[in-house]
Amino acid sequence: MPHHDTGEHGHEEAGERERFEPPAGAIVVRGVAMAGAAGILGLASLRLAKLGTAGIVFAGMMAAAAALMAWASAIHITGGERFDDHPWV
């Protein structure tokens, strides 16, 4: 089937991007604190894993919590989530 370019692509052209503004100080401080807590929780999970079978189970849960906390801290450090950044939202 041949392709006929009509000049329309089914969507509007993207507008100009908003200028980047650094995040507020309070959210960055919370993000850094959360990153530190994630690191401590991750190290604690490694030490807990050395205690045996039950320690390994709890260490896995703590490591998962540390990973989620690290992800949340990255979101805070970069300025938080924006829920209105997509035209369909």
Secondary structure, DSSP 8 states (H G I E B T S, - for coil): ------S--SS-------------HHHHHHHHHHHHHHHHHHHHHHHHHTT-HHHHHHHHHHHHHHHHHHHHHHHHHTT---SSSSTT-
